[in-house]
Amino acid sequence: MKKTKVLLLLVGLFYYYAITTEAAAIEKTGYTETETITKKKVMKMKKKKVMKMKKKKVMKMKKKKVMKMKKKKVMKMKKKKVMKMKKKKVMKMKKKKVMKMKKKKVMKMKKKKVMKMKKKKVMKMKKKKVMKMKKKKTTATGAGRTTGAGRTTGAGRTTGAGRTTGAGRTTGAGRTTGAGRTTGAGRTTGAGRTTGAGRTTGAGRTGTGITGTGITGTGITGTGITGTGITGTGITGAGITGTGITGAGTTGAGTTGAGTNKKEDRSHLNMFIDLSSSLNSTVRKEIFEGSNFSEDYLNLEIEGKTNDKISYRFSKKLDNNKNSENYKIVDLAYLKYKWNDHLHFLIGKQPIAFGSMEYESSFYDKAFRYSNVLYKKNVENPVGFNLIYHPIKNQELQLQIVNSNSNTKEKEYDNKKWTHPMGGTLNLNCSFLNKMIQSRCSYSIFQENEKNNFWKLLAIGGKLDFKPISMEADYILSDEDVEKNGSITKIIQSMKLNNNNNHSPSIKYGTYLVKFKYNFLPRWNLIAKGEYETGISKREFSDLFVKNQLFKRLYTYYGGIEFFPVKNNEDISLHLVYQNQRINYNLDKIKKENKNNHFMILGFSYRVKII
């Protein structure tokens, strides 16, 4: 009981203490302890939030500063790069300008040197000519050439007293005995000096004024100054030429005519001979047929100008086979009239103005040409006229009207025929960037002998010339109502088909050509070329062809080397060429005509200027 009472007292005292302390706290703060505790917590939370907010702001500020710094750095780096780039460009520009200036200076120096060299050569040539002419014209022995007062001036009188000085006097005492000057009185009578006519009036001395005996052999010889050598006006061109007595020897009217030599203008007449010859080795159907020399081409050409407006050209292939059906008196014969700088007219026997780089290829590319495309189809150059217009520089437009080059005989047809078939060609040629890019395009249409039959040809070609490499590409479409080269016609005629062996099929040929040329060394060219051709029948023909049937594929490959032995002269060339030609026919009846031929050609071509 006592313990319980004690415990109750203690609890009561503790409770009383708590109440009094709480009341005292309330009096001081107005809040209870629990409320003060919660307030403290709230304050801590607020402080934390504030700190977080401050930290976030600080972080944002830092980030902004960092971003600004980065941006500044990036801008500086960009500026530096830009400045470097600009400096590089400026340096390149300066280098280019400097190089151009150097090149110009070098070119000027070279030109000056070349001019000096030319002047020296010209002077040497003149001196040589003068010495030769002196040797030919002056045959005076010993002291026969006069010097000093012996040269004529003005109107041809000798200066001084007309006596020769220096070398004009003989050796010894300087006076000749005998007829030159007589001893004693020192003047000859009679023939020594002529009386009366001894001195001529006016312009000097006449032919009889100084006779052969008047001045003896050692003074001035008879051939030294001829009878016509001294005339009333002095010394004419025929008497003593400009080289007979040198520059100071004749003045004023002393030399005329032949004293000066001018270069002749040869543009009015030029004559050439073109020759191509080769050693050929052939393999047909895997059988070697041997090698043989052949004269591929021999042609005589004459061209020139009659005046500034009219030019001409004549060409003849020198072929002895006069009995041939294709024999021609002249291959080319035309005149060209220049109306103005933009418009030209051409009339006469002329080549057809086909496009493509293949047709434009030069005489020296003959070994690399594919003859079936245009050359065998075009049997003969026709007669007609050509209107050539140059709208701007390096562009040319041609309109050509000529006789049709039909190879069909009238007796082969029973229908109405054209008595004089005609044809026309529209041609456009262009070049750009100093002929680095070239193009040649044309469309032609020609009448055949039989009405409603035509030969239509589209030729498109281009060239890229990036020296030392050049490339050419052509496409040629030949639409033939009557086959032009006759290759299929011959096969059909050999088959002897009933009722059709006198007719030619209608065929459309499409040809693709690509050529690559590489100038790997000076005067050395590597050439590669390929062709692909298809033949399609236009109409049904007997039991052999069906309309629009592909019956033929042809492949040709070329590879070779070209060499020009003379520096800066392409008139002479040597070539070594390998050629492989494959022809595949899709028709069973003519598959036996398939070919796989190989050719090896070693040849040369040259052009000789005769006049």
Secondary structure as UniProt FT lines:
FT   HELIX           2..29
FT   HELIX           33..137
FT   TURN            142..143
FT   HELIX           148..150
FT   STRAND          152..153
FT   TURN            154..156
FT   STRAND          157..158
FT   TURN            160..161
FT   HELIX           166..168
FT   TURN            172..173
FT   TURN            177..180
FT   TURN            184..185
FT   TURN            190..191
FT   TURN            197..198
FT   TURN            207..209
FT   TURN            212..214
FT   TURN            217..219
FT   TURN            222..224
FT   TURN            227..229
FT   TURN            232..233
FT   TURN            237..239
FT   TURN            242..244
FT   HELIX           247..249
FT   HELIX           252..254
FT   HELIX           257..259
FT   TURN            267..268
FT   STRAND          270..284
FT   TURN            285..286
FT   STRAND          287..305
FT   STRAND          310..317
FT   TURN            322..323
FT   TURN            325..326
FT   STRAND          332..338
FT   STRAND          343..349
FT   HELIX           357..360
FT   HELIX           363..368
FT   HELIX           371..374
FT   TURN            375..377
FT   STRAND          383..389
FT   TURN            393..394
FT   STRAND          395..403
FT   HELIX           410..412
FT   STRAND          422..432
FT   TURN            433..436
FT   STRAND          437..447
FT   TURN            451..452
FT   STRAND          454..466
FT   TURN            467..468
FT   STRAND          469..480
FT   HELIX           487..495
FT   TURN            498..502
FT   STRAND          507..521
FT   TURN            522..523
FT   STRAND          524..537
FT   TURN            542..544
FT   TURN            547..548
FT   STRAND          550..563
FT   TURN            567..568
FT   STRAND          572..585
FT   HELIX           588..593
FT   STRAND          595..609
//
